[in-house]
Amino acid sequence: MLTTIAAILLVLWFLGVIGVYTIGWFIHLLLVVAIIMFLIRIIRGENPIK
């Protein structure tokens, strides 16, 4: 049981280390797109949260 938890934590740590460098830019890009779409809906007068 303890070995399984240690292995899972090790894999998650490894994915976190790699993920910071490989998909970090993609997450920031998605956040920017979401904010732009939110602002466009507010400017048009629509309900931004649908």
C-alpha positions in Angstrom: 0.0 0.0 0.0 2.7 2.4 0.9 4.7 1.5 -2.1 1.7 2.1 -4.4 1.2 5.6 -2.9 4.9 6.4 -3.3 4.9 5.2 -6.9 1.8 7.4 -7.6 3.4 10.4 -6.0 6.6 9.9 -7.9 4.7 9.7 -11.2 2.7 12.8 -10.4 5.9 14.7 -9.4 7.5 13.7 -12.7 4.5 14.8 -14.7 4.5 18.1 -12.8 8.2 18.7 -13.6 7.7 18.0 -17.3 4.4 19.7 -17.5 5.7 23.0 -16.3 8.0 23.3 -19.3 5.9 21.6 -22.0 2.3 22.6 -21.4 2.7 25.7 -19.3 2.6 28.0 -22.3 -0.5 26.2 -23.6 -2.4 26.8 -20.3 -1.5 30.5 -20.4 -2.7 30.7 -23.9 -6.0 29.1 -23.0 -6.4 31.6 -20.1 -5.7 34.6 -22.4 -8.3 33.3 -24.9 -10.9 32.8 -22.2 -10.3 36.3 -20.8 -10.6 37.8 -24.3 -13.9 35.9 -25.0 -15.2 37.0 -21.6 -14.4 40.7 -22.4 -16.0 40.5 -25.8 -19.2 39.2 -24.4 -19.3 42.0 -21.8 -18.6 44.6 -24.5 -21.4 43.2 -26.6 -23.8 43.4 -23.6 -24.4 39.7 -23.4 -24.4 37.7 -20.2 -20.7 36.6 -19.9 -21.6 33.6 -17.8 -23.9 31.2 -19.7 
